[in-house]
Structure formats: C-alpha cells, structure tokens
Amino acid sequence: MRHLSEADRDAIRLAQDPKFARWLEQIAATGGCAHPVHLSGSTTTRDAITGEILRYYDTREEPGERLSVRCRNRRATVCPPCSRLHAGDTFHLVRAGLLGGKTVPATVRERPRLFVTLTAPSFGPVHRAGDRCRPRRDGGECEHGHPLSCRAVHDTADSLVGQPLCTDCYDYPAHTLWHAHAGKLWDRFVIGVRRHLASAVGLTQSCFPDHARLSFARVAEYQKRAAVHVHAVVRLDGPAGPDDEPPAWGSADQLADAVRASAHRVVVRTHYSPAVGELALRWGSQVDARPLRAEGPGPDDDAVAAYVAKYVTKGANETGAGTDQRLTTSKDIDAAPVTDHVRALMRTCWRLGGLPEYAPLHLRAWAHTLGYRGHILTKSRAYSTTYAALRAERAEHKGNAEPFDIPGAITDAHWRYVGSGHTPGAALIAAGVAEDLAESRQLCAEAT
C-alpha cells in the first residue's frame, strides 16, 4: 500500500468534512488562488427608512467560520491564478484606452496615439546577444586589466548577456540612483511633452489644459542588464479627456516629435553626496515612438495591449533582476538566488541606503528591486477604466456583487483578517481547481 503524504492525508480530511462542498465553492470562487486571504465578519444591508434587513451575511455559517478571498498578487511566481486574472484585467484596461469600451468611447481609436519605449542610459559596457558581442579592432584592456572587447556571438539565453565586461568599471551607484529617480524622470518627461506641444502651436504651458489633454498607460520592464525601461501608450485627447476630440493641430507626428524632444531634454539631478557626488540622470539615447494607426501600417492595438499585460505579471525573480521578497539584512543579499551583477546592485542599494543624504529614497527597503520603487503599471486618470471598476463588473457578472446601489439602503460591515494561505491538502485541491479552470479557458479560447 502506497504511503500517503501529508498533503494527501490532509486532502482526505477536508473531503470528509460535512461542509466540504461549500469549502470547494469558496476555492472555486477564488479561482484556485494559491495564497487566499481569510476574513471573518458580517455584512448587513438595511432599508434606510424602514430598517428592514435586505441582505445579511455572516461567516459563522462558513467552513471554519471564515471567508476566503483572492490574494490578488500580480506575480506569476507567487500566485498563477491571480496573476492570470490581473493580466486579463490589464489587457482590457489598456485595450479600452486604445479601442474604446468600458465607458471609453470608440472614437479614441481615431486619436493621435503612440506606443513609446524609453530606456535607461548606459552605466557601462555589458555583453550583448545577437551579432558579435563587442568587437573592437584594437582590442585593449580597461584600467582594471579586463578586455574591452568580446568577439563571441551570445545566444539570448546565455548567462553572460547583460553582465558587465568589467564590474569595476560599471557605475553601480548611477544605476541604482537612476532606478530610484525613474518615477520623477517619467513625471518630468510627461510635463516636457505637454510643454513641447504647447510651444509648437504658440500656446503657453498654462493654457495647454484648455486645448488638449495627454493620457497614458505605462509598464516598467527589466532588461537583461537589470535596468528598467518603460513601454507606454500615449494618447492625445481634447481638454475633457476621452469624450472630447483633440484640437485640429494635434497629430501623431507632432506628438511623436514632442515625445522625442522631451525624452532627450529631461534631466533629474540627485542630492550631492560626498560618496557619489551630484549626478545628472537622463533617459537613454534609444527612444522609440511608433504611431498606432486605426487603418494602415503600425503596431496592432490588441498586440500592444497583450504585450503590456504580459509584463505586469512578471516578478523580479522571473526576470532575474532582483527578488520578490524584501531584504531585511545585508546577509539576505548573499543568500539571494541572483547573478553577481544583480547582487552588486543590491549591495550598492544597501550601502547608499545607509547614507543620510539618500534617506528619502528608502534604498534599503527597495534593494530587492534594485532601487526601483515605482508601480509596474501606472496610468493617467483619464486614459481608461480602473482595476476597481473591472473587478466590480466581474463581480456583477457573476452575480455576487454587493447591493450597494440599492436606493435608500445602508450597509453595515464588520470584517477582520484571520489568516492567509492553505494547508497542504487545501493547496493540493486548489492547484487542481486552478488547473481545471485554466484548461477550460484554453478550450473556450480555441473554440472561438
């Protein structure tokens, strides 16, 4: 007789519970979430005038007297089911800003729209994939005795790709500080685009909001060299946003000119540090601004939305640029499963994070992401719908939305956190539920 594992025994115990059917419903409702959050409490909805109870729910009737909800973690390495759902929401959020839908008018497809890529600058030569890596006729060595050239042809999967030719020459402080200021660089870039558009048509910057509005959605991606670059959908609307037509002077070409000009001009200066000095941080020289066309050549709208959605689910572990877990001590850096290059960036974050002049950057708290502390996906308010609206729409579609919109009704809710995660047997069953749901989605997609 085969020896049962702890997970098998626990799964049998759960299956024999009288409330197993309801427990399985909860697991299915979370999509087989790998790390569900457990809540205890109640919700009462009453008529504001008569006091009549319209709806009452209490977890005391649930298995274990608790309700399990999704963890909503976007990282595929942490929770694949929630990651897939988040990617789907991101796809619809980005797509609505390109083609309309989800309260966004379909006319946005005719607006000036760009798919923009902004890169980090060079912090030192690294190995590259493709043709010969770094051929130099004169060869030569750097001041630390390392070759300045590499004639090898690296495959994209080669572990050397993205690693510095000389770690002593590589500017690790500039790399980490650039990450820490990437959000400010983006903010100034957007201001610069508005300023350039205004000056190109003879407007003052303060008058620009009366004539047009710049909307965007952007996603951050780590390159092989562990430096973040940004992909963004940028759209020009009228002053009222997506419901308003842009001015006659607005065009995709003019918007592209403004994007390139702003990307090349923006500068963010760091605080002076005796250890590093004052740095002038900029975007990299490689700036791509491709028009998205309703008709004719240009990147496909659905492909752009899918491309952006793909990157929001990638954790630092998956890209090889850091880890998904915060580092609590410098010893955690030595134990992190990363390359020597990434480890050096983490150590630089830790070292600079101990200097008083860099305290506002919280570099030690963000050492696991190499100093980058921005959200993976951000958007302007008027670009399209929100994640909250998409979740509410999904809940309403499934018939489990709260009746907050009942006229004259008031809701009294009392909830508290009581735990998270699965027992070994529950994890086994949840993984099976998630696999079944994923297979069903795949079959539905193939059938359409």
C-alpha distance (Angstrom), angle and dihedral (degrees) to the residues before:
residue distance angle dihedral
M1 . . .
R2 3.78 . .
H3 3.80 114.8 .
L4 3.78 110.3 -116.3
S5 3.77 118.0 -128.4
E6 3.80 122.8 -130.2
A7 3.81 89.6 -103.7
D8 3.82 91.8 51.9
R9 3.80 92.6 49.8
D10 3.77 91.4 47.8
A11 3.82 91.7 48.9
I12 3.81 90.1 52.5
R13 3.80 89.9 49.9
L14 3.81 90.8 53.0
A15 3.80 92.9 46.5
Q16 3.81 90.2 55.0
D17 3.80 93.1 53.0
P18 3.85 112.3 109.7
K19 3.82 89.4 -130.8
F20 3.81 94.7 49.1
A21 3.83 93.2 113.7
R22 3.82 91.4 56.7
W23 3.80 91.2 43.4
L24 3.82 89.3 53.2
E25 3.82 89.1 50.7
Q26 3.80 88.9 56.5
I27 3.81 91.4 49.7
A28 3.82 90.4 50.0
A29 3.82 90.9 47.1
T30 3.82 89.4 57.4
G31 3.81 90.3 48.8
G32 3.80 90.8 -118.0
C33 3.82 92.0 -57.3
A34 3.81 109.7 -162.3
H35 3.82 95.3 -143.1
P36 3.82 109.0 24.4
V37 3.80 121.7 -174.6
H38 3.82 115.1 -124.9
L39 3.81 119.6 -143.0
S40 3.77 133.4 -174.5
G41 3.80 124.9 -160.2
S42 3.77 146.5 71.4
T43 3.80 143.2 -92.6
T44 3.79 124.6 -149.7
T45 3.82 123.0 -172.6
R46 3.81 115.8 -166.2
D47 3.78 137.3 179.5
A48 3.80 104.5 -103.5
I49 3.80 93.1 -138.9
T50 3.80 106.6 37.0
G51 3.80 98.4 26.4
E52 3.80 89.7 -130.9
I53 3.79 112.9 158.3
L54 3.80 107.4 -117.9
R55 3.79 96.5 177.5
Y56 3.80 135.2 3.1
Y57 3.78 129.3 -175.7
D58 3.81 128.2 176.4
T59 3.80 127.8 176.1
R60 3.82 91.4 -142.4
E61 3.80 86.5 88.7
E62 3.81 92.7 52.6
P63 3.83 127.1 91.8
G64 3.78 106.7 -82.9
E65 3.84 87.8 5.1
R66 3.78 91.1 -89.1
L67 3.80 141.2 100.3
S68 3.80 121.6 -130.9
V69 3.82 119.5 -144.1
R70 3.80 132.8 178.5
C71 3.80 119.7 -80.0
R72 3.85 88.1 -140.7
N73 3.80 92.1 -149.3
R74 3.81 109.3 164.6
R75 3.82 95.5 -153.0
A76 3.79 116.3 101.1
T77 3.81 89.9 -153.3
V78 3.83 90.6 59.0
C79 3.82 103.9 38.1
P80 3.83 119.0 -0.9
P81 3.85 95.7 -170.6
C82 3.82 94.6 52.3
S83 3.80 89.9 40.5
R84 3.82 91.2 56.5
L85 3.80 90.7 49.1
H86 3.80 91.6 48.7
A87 3.80 91.1 49.5
G88 3.81 89.8 51.5
D89 3.80 91.7 50.1
T90 3.80 90.3 48.4
F91 3.81 91.1 50.5
H92 3.81 91.6 53.6
L93 3.82 92.3 43.1
V94 3.81 93.0 53.0
R95 3.81 94.0 38.5
A96 3.82 92.2 52.4
G97 3.79 89.2 57.6
L98 3.81 89.7 51.9
L99 3.81 103.8 40.0
G100 3.80 105.2 12.5
G101 3.77 130.9 -113.5
K102 3.82 131.2 116.9
T103 3.86 90.2 72.0
V104 3.83 91.6 -43.7
P105 3.85 114.5 116.5
A106 3.81 118.0 -117.6
T107 3.82 89.1 -125.6
V108 3.82 89.7 81.8
R109 3.80 87.0 82.1
E110 3.79 88.9 70.5
R111 3.82 93.9 51.6
P112 3.81 125.5 100.9
R113 3.82 102.5 -85.0
L114 3.79 132.5 172.9
F115 3.78 137.7 -171.0
V116 3.80 102.7 -141.9
T117 3.80 130.1 -167.4
L118 3.81 120.6 -168.0
T119 3.81 120.1 -176.1
A120 3.78 136.7 -161.3
P121 3.81 117.6 -104.9
S122 3.78 123.0 -108.3
F123 3.79 116.7 -80.8
G124 3.79 93.1 -179.4
P125 3.83 138.8 -36.8
V126 3.81 115.6 -62.5
H127 3.79 133.7 -177.1
R128 3.82 113.7 -87.2
A129 3.80 134.0 -155.4
G130 3.80 125.0 -129.2
D131 3.81 120.4 37.7
R132 3.77 121.6 19.7
C133 3.78 106.1 -37.4
R134 3.80 105.9 -126.5
P135 3.81 110.8 -19.3
R136 3.80 115.8 -171.8
R137 3.79 123.0 177.8
D138 3.78 93.8 -148.0
G139 3.80 94.7 44.3
G140 3.76 101.4 -163.5
E141 3.77 134.1 158.8
C142 3.78 134.8 -104.1
E143 3.79 121.6 -115.8
H144 3.81 88.9 -89.4
G145 3.80 93.0 57.5
H146 3.82 98.2 -105.0
P147 3.84 122.3 131.8
L148 3.80 115.9 -98.0
S149 3.79 91.9 -151.4
C150 3.79 139.0 55.8
R151 3.79 119.7 -168.3
A152 3.80 95.7 -175.6
V153 3.81 122.7 115.4
H154 3.81 105.6 -131.1
D155 3.78 123.9 -155.5
T156 3.80 114.7 -133.0
A157 3.82 88.7 -110.6
D158 3.81 92.8 53.1
S159 3.81 109.4 122.0
L160 3.80 89.7 -137.9
V161 3.82 93.2 64.9
G162 3.80 109.3 107.8
Q163 3.82 94.1 13.9
P164 3.84 117.9 122.0
L165 3.79 119.6 -104.4
C166 3.80 86.1 -137.0
T167 3.80 121.5 15.9
D168 3.81 90.8 -162.6
C169 3.82 90.9 58.2
Y170 3.82 93.9 44.9
D171 3.81 113.8 102.4
Y172 3.80 100.1 -130.3
P173 3.85 95.5 167.3
A174 3.82 91.3 54.0
H175 3.83 90.9 47.9
T176 3.81 94.5 52.6
L177 3.81 94.2 41.4
W178 3.80 90.4 49.1
H179 3.80 88.2 55.3
A180 3.79 91.1 48.6
H181 3.82 90.7 53.3
A182 3.82 98.2 38.7
G183 3.82 91.8 103.9
K184 3.80 91.7 53.4
L185 3.82 89.9 46.8
W186 3.81 89.4 54.9
D187 3.82 92.9 48.2
R188 3.79 91.4 51.3
F189 3.79 90.5 44.9
V190 3.83 90.7 57.0
I191 3.82 90.9 47.4
G192 3.80 88.6 49.8
V193 3.82 92.4 52.2
R194 3.81 90.7 53.0
R195 3.80 91.2 46.3
H196 3.81 92.8 49.9
L197 3.83 92.8 47.9
A198 3.80 90.8 49.3
S199 3.81 95.2 48.8
A200 3.82 91.8 45.7
V201 3.83 90.9 63.0
G202 3.79 98.0 35.3
L203 3.82 98.7 -99.4
T204 3.76 128.0 134.5
Q205 3.79 115.7 -120.6
S206 3.81 91.4 -114.4
C207 3.83 90.4 56.9
F208 3.81 95.4 50.5
P209 3.86 95.3 89.2
D210 3.82 88.4 57.8
H211 3.82 90.5 60.5
A212 3.81 108.7 29.9
R213 3.78 145.4 1.1
L214 3.81 129.1 -141.7
S215 3.81 115.1 -142.0
F216 3.80 127.1 -176.6
A217 3.79 148.6 165.0
R218 3.80 118.1 -156.7
V219 3.79 137.0 -175.2
A220 3.81 128.4 -162.5
E221 3.81 120.7 -136.0
Y222 3.79 130.8 -174.7
Q223 3.78 115.3 -129.5
K224 3.80 124.6 -146.1
R225 3.81 89.7 -92.6
A226 3.84 87.9 58.8
A227 3.81 92.4 -110.8
V228 3.79 120.9 130.4
H229 3.76 121.7 -120.8
V230 3.79 127.1 -177.8
H231 3.81 132.7 -126.5
A232 3.79 114.7 -166.4
V233 3.78 140.8 175.5
V234 3.81 107.6 -143.1
R235 3.82 122.2 -169.2
L236 3.81 133.0 -177.0
D237 3.83 116.0 -141.4
G238 3.75 136.8 168.3
P239 3.82 118.9 -87.1
A240 3.83 92.8 -85.5
G241 3.80 93.4 55.1
P242 3.83 128.9 -122.2
D243 3.82 93.3 -6.7
D244 3.80 91.2 57.6
E245 3.81 127.5 73.7
P246 3.82 116.4 -122.5
P247 3.81 119.9 -113.1
A248 3.80 119.1 -83.1
W249 3.79 91.2 -108.3
G250 3.80 92.3 57.9
S251 3.81 114.3 104.8
A252 3.79 137.5 156.4
D253 3.81 91.0 -114.1
Q254 3.79 92.7 52.6
L255 3.79 90.3 46.7
A256 3.82 90.3 50.3
D257 3.81 90.8 51.0
A258 3.80 89.9 51.8
V259 3.82 91.5 49.0
R260 3.80 93.6 51.5
A261 3.80 93.7 44.1
S262 3.79 93.2 49.7
A263 3.82 93.7 45.3
H264 3.80 91.2 54.2
R265 3.82 95.5 45.2
V266 3.78 104.8 42.3
V267 3.81 115.3 107.6
V268 3.80 130.6 176.8
R269 3.80 117.2 -168.7
T270 3.78 121.2 -152.0
H271 3.80 126.2 -137.0
Y272 3.77 112.6 -88.3
S273 3.78 113.7 -96.6
P274 3.82 126.1 -175.0
A275 3.82 87.1 -140.5
V276 3.81 97.8 49.8
G277 3.80 108.1 10.4
E278 3.81 121.4 -142.5
L279 3.80 116.2 -41.4
A280 3.81 128.0 -156.8
L281 3.81 104.9 -145.9
R282 3.81 121.0 -158.4
W283 3.79 141.5 163.8
G284 3.79 117.3 -91.6
S285 3.79 121.4 -92.8
Q286 3.83 92.2 -109.8
V287 3.82 106.4 88.0
D288 3.80 120.8 165.2
A289 3.82 122.1 -168.7
R290 3.81 112.4 172.6
P291 3.81 121.3 179.6
L292 3.80 116.6 -122.1
R293 3.79 105.8 -139.5
A294 3.77 127.9 -156.1
E295 3.81 88.1 -150.7
G296 3.78 129.9 16.3
P297 3.82 132.1 18.1
G298 3.77 121.3 -10.1
P299 3.82 138.9 93.7
D300 3.80 114.2 -49.1
D301 3.82 113.5 -106.4
D302 3.81 94.9 -135.5
A303 3.81 90.7 47.2
V304 3.80 91.1 52.7
A305 3.81 91.5 49.2
A306 3.82 91.0 48.6
Y307 3.82 91.0 47.0
V308 3.80 92.0 54.2
A309 3.83 92.3 43.9
K310 3.80 90.8 53.0
Y311 3.78 93.5 59.8
V312 3.81 98.2 48.9
T313 3.82 90.4 67.4
K314 3.79 95.7 52.8
G315 3.77 115.9 102.4
A316 3.78 125.8 -156.4
N317 3.83 89.5 -102.5
E318 3.79 91.0 57.9
T319 3.81 95.3 50.0
G320 3.79 93.8 43.4
A321 3.83 90.2 -124.2
G322 3.79 102.3 117.2
T323 3.78 131.6 -48.0
D324 3.80 136.4 -72.7
Q325 3.81 92.2 -124.0
R326 3.79 124.0 78.6
L327 3.80 116.7 -116.2
T328 3.79 113.7 -121.6
T329 3.82 99.2 -177.4
S330 3.78 136.7 16.6
K331 3.82 88.1 -108.2
D332 3.81 88.8 66.9
I333 3.81 87.7 66.1
D334 3.81 91.7 60.9
A335 3.82 90.6 51.1
A336 3.82 96.4 46.2
P337 3.85 113.8 114.2
V338 3.82 94.6 -125.0
T339 3.79 139.7 115.6
D340 3.79 121.9 -87.6
H341 3.82 88.6 -107.9
V342 3.81 93.0 55.8
R343 3.80 90.8 42.8
A344 3.81 89.3 54.9
L345 3.83 89.6 52.4
M346 3.82 90.2 50.5
R347 3.80 91.1 50.0
T348 3.81 90.1 49.2
C349 3.81 90.0 52.6
W350 3.78 90.0 49.9
R351 3.81 93.4 47.8
L352 3.81 95.7 46.0
G353 3.79 90.7 41.8
G354 3.81 88.5 65.0
L355 3.82 92.5 59.2
P356 3.84 115.5 95.8
E357 3.81 93.8 -136.5
Y358 3.82 90.3 61.6
A359 3.81 97.4 41.6
P360 3.85 93.3 108.5
L361 3.82 89.5 60.3
H362 3.84 93.6 61.2
L363 3.80 89.8 -145.4
R364 3.79 94.8 169.6
A365 3.79 91.8 53.8
W366 3.83 88.7 53.2
A367 3.80 98.6 38.0
H368 3.82 89.6 110.2
T369 3.84 88.8 63.3
L370 3.82 92.9 40.6
G371 3.80 93.9 -107.3
Y372 3.80 96.8 -51.5
R373 3.80 107.8 130.1
G374 3.78 103.6 168.2
H375 3.78 126.7 109.6
I376 3.78 115.1 -92.9
L377 3.84 90.0 -126.7
T378 3.80 125.6 28.4
K379 3.77 131.7 165.8
S380 3.76 139.6 -176.8
R381 3.80 116.5 -103.0
A382 3.80 96.1 -109.0
Y383 3.82 98.7 42.3
S384 3.81 96.7 95.0
T385 3.79 142.7 -59.8
T386 3.83 126.2 -32.9
Y387 3.80 135.0 -113.9
A388 3.82 88.9 -114.5
A389 3.81 91.6 55.3
L390 3.81 91.6 48.5
R391 3.81 91.4 50.6
A392 3.80 91.5 48.4
E393 3.81 90.5 50.0
R394 3.80 90.9 50.2
A395 3.82 91.7 48.8
E396 3.80 90.9 49.9
H397 3.81 90.7 48.5
K398 3.81 90.1 53.0
G399 3.79 91.0 47.8
N400 3.80 96.2 -119.9
A401 3.79 100.3 103.5
E402 3.78 117.8 129.1
P403 3.84 112.9 -107.8
F404 3.77 94.2 -121.4
D405 3.80 91.1 138.4
I406 3.81 95.4 63.0
P407 3.82 105.6 124.8
G408 3.79 111.5 -113.9
A409 3.81 94.2 9.3
I410 3.79 127.5 129.3
T411 3.79 125.9 -162.9
D412 3.79 126.6 -147.2
A413 3.81 113.5 -166.6
H414 3.81 131.0 180.0
W415 3.80 116.7 -177.3
R416 3.78 136.5 159.9
Y417 3.79 136.2 -177.5
V418 3.81 113.5 -108.2
G419 3.80 103.2 170.7
S420 3.78 147.3 -55.6
G421 3.77 142.3 -126.1
H422 3.81 134.2 39.9
T423 3.77 137.4 -77.8
P424 3.85 112.1 -118.3
G425 3.81 92.7 -96.1
A426 3.79 93.6 44.6
A427 3.82 90.1 50.8
L428 3.81 89.3 53.2
I429 3.81 92.7 51.4
A430 3.82 93.4 42.9
A431 3.81 90.9 52.6
G432 3.82 89.0 53.2
V433 3.80 91.6 49.7
A434 3.82 91.2 49.1
E435 3.81 90.8 49.0
D436 3.82 92.1 50.1
L437 3.81 92.0 49.1
A438 3.81 91.9 48.2
E439 3.81 90.6 50.2
S440 3.81 91.0 49.2
R441 3.79 91.1 51.7
Q442 3.79 90.2 49.3
L443 3.81 92.0 51.0
C444 3.81 91.2 48.0
A445 3.79 90.6 50.0
E446 3.81 91.6 50.3
A447 3.79 91.1 48.5
T448 3.82 94.0 55.1
